[in-house]
Amino acid sequence: MRGKWAMAVLVLGLTTTLLNLAILLAQLSTTATARGGNMASQLLDDDDFTDGLTKIIRKTVRDYCTVGKRNGIDC
């Protein structure tokens, strides 16, 4: 029974390593500018993403200004 677990762990480790290697090779084969520009444009075209991002930014600024007023920081 101990040998079966050792073999299962070995196979799982080897599979994970090969999968990570395949992902790394795919990342290296695509230029960083192509990846970044494409993903950014897709995100900015998504209305749900931009609405959510706007809400987060507004809440952060509102929280900062609320704390700032108590601490004498001018917003």
URWO-V327221 format. One line per field, one symbol per residue. phi: phi as a letter, one per 40 degrees, with the letter a starting at -180 (. if undefined). Layout:
# URWO-V327221
phi: ???
This chain:
# URWO-V327221
phi: .ccccccccccccccccccccccccccccbcccccccccccccccccccccccccccccccccccccccccgccc
